[in-house]
Amino acid sequence: MMGFLVLHETADPRGHDERAGGLTMSSSSPMADDRAGAAGSRTAPQKVAAAIGVIFILVGILGFIPGFTTNVGEMQFAGHESTSELLGIFQVSVLHNLVHLGFGVAGLIMARTSRLAVTFLVGGGIIYLVLWLYGVLVDKASSANFVPMNTADDWLHLVLGAGMVAVGLLLGRATRRDELARS
């Protein structure tokens, strides 16, 4: 990552400065202010994005485990013919579980910075709202229902999408306000 050389004034905590002109040099990267603090603390958007990422990975894994998912042996790669249901409620397929795993990994990767975490929350929420709309409009018995999704999935996508967008916008706004207050 490209860094920048920054000159800034410093003051000795004892009230005097032994450096010439009171200037010091430090290296800074464009994303330095966006990462976790020196003590390893993470911003609220980073924590939420990471938590959602972990949940999606768990859901993706549980989608392949008998006891958590019904009819695992009859699970289809894709398509509405898959009779497998996570927790006996949410219709799943191999593709559906892989999407959950991929979304979870994306959440963990994007939780590395506050800005990416907000992007994951808002962008991912929009994706889930689009999936909700798609699920409502598509005929559940048609080949267009390739993920597959049932009515329970549709409701979950609506709540998840709206929740992610709302949390992303609220936490993003609060994080920006905090950044402005520090500068």
C-alpha positions in Angstrom: 0.0 0.0 0.0 1.4 3.4 -0.9 2.2 5.6 2.1 2.6 9.3 2.5 5.3 11.3 4.3 3.6 13.7 6.6 5.2 16.7 8.4 3.4 17.9 11.5 4.1 20.0 14.5 4.8 18.3 17.8 5.2 19.5 21.3 7.2 17.8 24.0 4.8 16.9 26.9 7.2 18.8 29.2 6.5 22.0 27.3 9.6 22.3 25.1 10.7 20.9 21.8 14.2 19.7 21.2 13.8 19.1 17.4 14.7 21.8 14.9 11.6 23.9 14.1 9.3 21.7 16.1 8.6 19.5 13.1 8.7 15.7 12.9 8.2 13.3 10.1 5.9 10.3 10.2 4.7 7.8 7.7 1.0 7.5 7.0 -1.1 5.4 4.7 -4.4 6.5 3.2 -6.3 4.0 5.3 -4.4 4.5 8.5 -7.1 6.5 10.2 -9.7 4.0 9.2 -8.2 0.9 10.8 -8.4 -0.2 14.4 -6.8 1.9 17.1 -3.4 1.4 18.5 -4.7 -0.7 21.3 -6.4 -3.0 18.8 -9.9 -1.6 19.4 -12.3 -1.9 16.5 -15.1 0.5 15.5 -18.7 -0.5 15.9 -19.2 -1.0 12.1 -16.2 -3.4 12.1 -17.5 -5.4 15.1 -21.0 -5.7 13.5 -19.6 -6.6 10.1 -17.3 -9.3 11.6 -20.2 -10.7 13.7 -22.5 -10.9 10.7 -19.6 -12.5 8.7 -19.2 -15.2 11.4 -22.9 -15.8 11.6 -23.1 -16.3 7.8 -20.1 -18.7 7.9 -21.8 -20.7 10.6 -25.1 -20.8 8.7 -23.2 -21.9 5.6 -21.6 -24.7 7.5 -24.7 -25.8 9.4 -26.5 -26.0 6.0 -24.5 -29.1 5.3 -24.8 -30.8 8.7 -27.6 -33.4 9.3 -29.6 -32.5 12.4 -29.4 -28.8 11.6 -30.5 -29.4 8.0 -33.2 -31.8 6.9 -32.7 -34.1 3.9 -29.0 -33.4 3.6 -28.5 -36.5 1.5 -31.1 -35.3 -1.1 -29.7 -31.7 -1.2 -29.4 -30.5 -4.8 -26.6 -28.2 -6.0 -29.1 -25.6 -7.1 -32.8 -25.3 -8.0 -36.2 -25.4 -6.4 -36.2 -29.2 -6.3 -33.9 -29.2 -3.2 -35.9 -30.5 -0.3 -33.3 -29.6 2.3 -34.2 -27.1 5.0 -31.9 -25.4 7.5 -33.5 -25.8 10.9 -36.5 -27.4 9.1 -37.6 -23.9 8.0 -35.3 -22.3 5.4 -34.9 -24.0 2.0 -31.2 -24.6 1.1 -29.1 -26.1 -1.6 -25.3 -26.5 -2.0 -25.3 -23.2 -3.9 -27.3 -21.4 -1.2 -24.9 -22.7 1.5 -21.9 -21.6 -0.6 -23.4 -18.1 -1.0 -23.7 -17.9 2.8 -20.1 -19.0 3.2 -18.9 -16.4 0.6 -20.9 -13.6 2.1 -19.5 -14.5 5.6 -15.9 -14.4 4.3 -16.6 -11.1 2.6 -17.9 -9.7 5.9 -14.8 -10.8 7.7 -12.5 -9.3 5.0 -14.4 -6.1 4.9 -14.4 -5.7 8.7 -10.7 -4.8 8.4 -11.6 -1.2 8.1 -14.5 0.9 9.2 -15.3 2.2 5.8 -15.3 -1.2 4.2 -17.4 -2.5 7.1 -20.1 0.1 6.5 -19.9 -0.7 2.8 -20.5 -4.4 3.6 -23.4 -3.6 5.9 -25.2 -1.2 3.5 -24.3 -3.0 0.3 -25.0 -6.4 1.7 -28.3 -5.2 3.1 -29.2 -3.9 -0.4 -28.3 -7.2 -1.9 -30.6 -9.0 0.6 -33.4 -6.6 -0.1 -33.0 -7.4 -3.8 -33.1 -11.1 -2.9 -36.3 -10.5 -0.9 -37.9 -8.7 -3.9 -36.7 -11.5 -6.2 -38.1 -14.2 -3.9 -41.5 -12.4 -3.6 -41.8 -12.0 -7.4 -40.5 -15.4 -8.7 -42.7 -18.5 -8.8 -41.3 -20.8 -6.2 -41.8 -23.9 -8.4 -40.1 -22.4 -11.5 -36.5 -22.8 -12.6 -36.0 -19.1 -11.9 -35.9 -20.1 -8.2 -32.4 -21.5 -8.6 -30.9 -20.5 -5.3 -33.6 -21.8 -3.9 -35.8 -19.7 -1.6 -39.0 -20.3 0.2 -41.4 -17.9 1.9 -39.4 -18.2 5.2 -36.2 -17.2 3.3 -38.1 -14.2 1.8 -39.1 -12.9 5.2 -35.6 -13.5 6.6 -34.1 -11.6 3.6 -36.4 -8.6 4.2 -35.6 -8.4 7.9 -31.9 -9.0 7.3 -31.6 -6.6 4.4 -33.5 -3.7 6.2 -31.5 -4.3 9.4 -28.1 -4.3 7.7 -28.9 -1.1 5.8 -30.2 0.6 8.9 -27.3 -0.4 11.1 -24.8 0.4 8.4 -26.2 3.9 7.9 -26.5 4.6 11.6 -23.1 3.3 12.6 -21.5 4.9 9.5 -22.9 8.2 10.5 -21.8 7.9 14.1 -18.3 6.8 13.0 -17.9 9.8 10.7 -19.1 12.1 13.5 -16.4 10.6 15.8 -13.7 11.0 13.1 -14.6 14.6 12.6 -14.5 15.2 16.4 -11.0 13.7 16.6 -9.6 15.9 13.8 
